[in-house]
């Protein structure tokens, strides 16, 4: 777990937009630059940059710079931490389990 606490409101707002959800899906388990995301989503570069800035603010993407290109990948650890924080904040009486459930 990271040392930086998750702000549940910032986290939830970052997840609440369909375009950001598509970006997170695209960037899961691979590094993409802005141009590749623009091409995949068929939206404008300023739109993608705006959404990436909100995902960066929520720490939901990892960033890597190579020369003039900036690459993004989904920060899966932060996503899991944020989900747990939401559950702890809004469902404190529910026991959390990160392991898969087995049938009874």
MIMIFI-348974 format. One record per residue (C-alpha): residue number from 0; residue in three letters; x, y, z. Coordinates in nm, 3 decimals. Each point is the difference from the previous one (the first is absolute). Layout:
% MIMIFI-348974
+-----+---------+---------+---------+---------+
: num : residuo :       x :       y :       z :
+-----+---------+---------+---------+---------+
: NUM :     ALA :       X :       Y :       Z :
...
+-----+---------+---------+---------+---------+
END
This chain:
% MIMIFI-348974
+-----+---------+---------+---------+---------+
: num : residuo :       x :       y :       z :
+-----+---------+---------+---------+---------+
:   0 :     UNK :   0.000 :   0.000 :   0.000 :
:   1 :     UNK :   0.116 :   0.353 :  -0.069 :
:   2 :     UNK :   0.069 :   0.256 :   0.268 :
:   3 :     UNK :  -0.224 :   0.256 :  -0.169 :
:   4 :     UNK :  -0.357 :  -0.020 :   0.124 :
:   5 :     UNK :  -0.285 :  -0.027 :  -0.246 :
:   6 :     UNK :  -0.250 :   0.286 :  -0.007 :
:   7 :     UNK :  -0.326 :  -0.189 :  -0.058 :
:   8 :     UNK :  -0.169 :   0.294 :  -0.174 :
:   9 :     UNK :   0.287 :   0.064 :  -0.244 :
:  10 :     UNK :   0.025 :  -0.374 :  -0.062 :
:  11 :     UNK :  -0.375 :  -0.043 :  -0.061 :
:  12 :     UNK :  -0.014 :   0.304 :  -0.230 :
:  13 :     UNK :   0.291 :  -0.137 :  -0.203 :
:  14 :     UNK :  -0.187 :  -0.328 :  -0.049 :
:  15 :     UNK :  -0.336 :   0.164 :  -0.072 :
:  16 :     UNK :   0.067 :   0.097 :  -0.361 :
:  17 :     UNK :  -0.047 :  -0.242 :  -0.290 :
:  18 :     UNK :   0.296 :   0.140 :  -0.197 :
:  19 :     UNK :   0.231 :  -0.043 :   0.300 :
:  20 :     UNK :  -0.127 :  -0.355 :   0.043 :
:  21 :     UNK :   0.086 :  -0.071 :  -0.364 :
:  22 :     UNK :   0.348 :   0.150 :   0.047 :
:  23 :     UNK :   0.057 :  -0.217 :   0.309 :
:  24 :     UNK :  -0.111 :  -0.308 :  -0.193 :
:  25 :     UNK :   0.234 :   0.083 :  -0.288 :
:  26 :     UNK :   0.293 :   0.065 :   0.233 :
:  27 :     UNK :  -0.046 :  -0.313 :   0.207 :
:  28 :     UNK :   0.317 :  -0.211 :  -0.016 :
:  29 :     UNK :   0.165 :   0.202 :  -0.278 :
:  30 :     UNK :   0.161 :   0.338 :  -0.058 :
:  31 :     UNK :  -0.167 :   0.235 :  -0.250 :
:  32 :     UNK :   0.079 :   0.356 :  -0.103 :
:  33 :     UNK :  -0.261 :   0.270 :  -0.050 :
:  34 :     UNK :  -0.006 :  -0.050 :  -0.378 :
:  35 :     UNK :  -0.071 :  -0.370 :   0.036 :
:  36 :     UNK :  -0.284 :   0.071 :   0.244 :
:  37 :     UNK :  -0.142 :   0.269 :  -0.233 :
:  38 :     UNK :   0.006 :  -0.246 :  -0.292 :
:  39 :     UNK :  -0.162 :  -0.280 :   0.201 :
:  40 :     UNK :  -0.280 :   0.218 :   0.140 :
:  41 :     UNK :  -0.046 :   0.221 :  -0.306 :
:  42 :     UNK :  -0.020 :   0.316 :   0.212 :
:  43 :     UNK :   0.207 :   0.316 :  -0.011 :
:  44 :     UNK :   0.345 :   0.030 :   0.154 :
:  45 :     UNK :  -0.111 :   0.281 :   0.238 :
:  46 :     UNK :  -0.283 :  -0.223 :   0.125 :
:  47 :     UNK :   0.238 :  -0.289 :   0.071 :
:  48 :     UNK :   0.251 :   0.233 :   0.166 :
:  49 :     UNK :  -0.273 :   0.144 :   0.224 :
:  50 :     UNK :  -0.114 :  -0.344 :   0.112 :
:  51 :     UNK :   0.357 :  -0.118 :   0.054 :
:  52 :     UNK :   0.066 :   0.300 :   0.223 :
:  53 :     UNK :  -0.296 :  -0.099 :   0.219 :
:  54 :     UNK :   0.120 :  -0.361 :   0.012 :
:  55 :     UNK :   0.348 :   0.126 :   0.093 :
:  56 :     UNK :  -0.147 :   0.216 :   0.278 :
:  57 :     UNK :  -0.167 :  -0.312 :   0.142 :
:  58 :     UNK :   0.327 :  -0.193 :  -0.051 :
:  59 :     UNK :  -0.186 :  -0.253 :  -0.214 :
:  60 :     UNK :   0.262 :  -0.005 :  -0.273 :
:  61 :     UNK :   0.375 :  -0.048 :   0.012 :
:  62 :     UNK :   0.196 :   0.231 :  -0.227 :
:  63 :     UNK :   0.325 :  -0.061 :  -0.189 :
:  64 :     UNK :   0.177 :   0.251 :  -0.224 :
:  65 :     UNK :   0.210 :  -0.108 :  -0.298 :
:  66 :     UNK :   0.139 :   0.304 :  -0.178 :
:  67 :     UNK :  -0.296 :   0.211 :  -0.105 :
:  68 :     UNK :  -0.250 :  -0.284 :   0.046 :
:  69 :     UNK :  -0.187 :  -0.062 :   0.324 :
:  70 :     UNK :  -0.135 :  -0.349 :   0.060 :
:  71 :     UNK :  -0.278 :  -0.102 :   0.238 :
:  72 :     UNK :  -0.103 :  -0.326 :   0.161 :
:  73 :     UNK :  -0.272 :  -0.078 :   0.251 :
:  74 :     UNK :   0.118 :   0.015 :   0.361 :
:  75 :     UNK :  -0.166 :  -0.323 :   0.110 :
:  76 :     UNK :   0.128 :   0.027 :   0.357 :
:  77 :     UNK :  -0.158 :   0.342 :   0.040 :
:  78 :     UNK :  -0.324 :  -0.123 :  -0.156 :
:  79 :     UNK :  -0.022 :  -0.282 :   0.255 :
:  80 :     UNK :   0.091 :   0.233 :   0.287 :
:  81 :     UNK :  -0.263 :   0.251 :  -0.111 :
:  82 :     UNK :  -0.270 :  -0.265 :  -0.020 :
:  83 :     UNK :   0.089 :  -0.119 :   0.350 :
:  84 :     UNK :  -0.006 :   0.358 :   0.129 :
:  85 :     UNK :  -0.346 :   0.053 :  -0.148 :
:  86 :     UNK :  -0.124 :  -0.318 :   0.165 :
:  87 :     UNK :   0.159 :   0.090 :   0.335 :
:  88 :     UNK :  -0.143 :   0.353 :  -0.017 :
:  89 :     UNK :  -0.352 :  -0.075 :  -0.115 :
:  90 :     UNK :  -0.053 :  -0.359 :   0.117 :
:  91 :     UNK :   0.207 :  -0.017 :   0.321 :
:  92 :     UNK :  -0.201 :  -0.291 :   0.146 :
:  93 :     UNK :   0.064 :  -0.224 :  -0.301 :
:  94 :     UNK :   0.300 :  -0.231 :   0.026 :
:  95 :     UNK :   0.235 :   0.042 :  -0.295 :
:  96 :     UNK :   0.168 :  -0.295 :  -0.162 :
:  97 :     UNK :   0.252 :   0.033 :  -0.283 :
:  98 :     UNK :   0.017 :  -0.376 :  -0.058 :
:  99 :     UNK :  -0.250 :  -0.178 :  -0.227 :
: 100 :     UNK :  -0.295 :  -0.151 :   0.175 :
: 101 :     UNK :  -0.045 :  -0.374 :   0.001 :
: 102 :     UNK :  -0.346 :  -0.152 :  -0.033 :
: 103 :     UNK :  -0.158 :  -0.108 :   0.328 :
+-----+---------+---------+---------+---------+
END
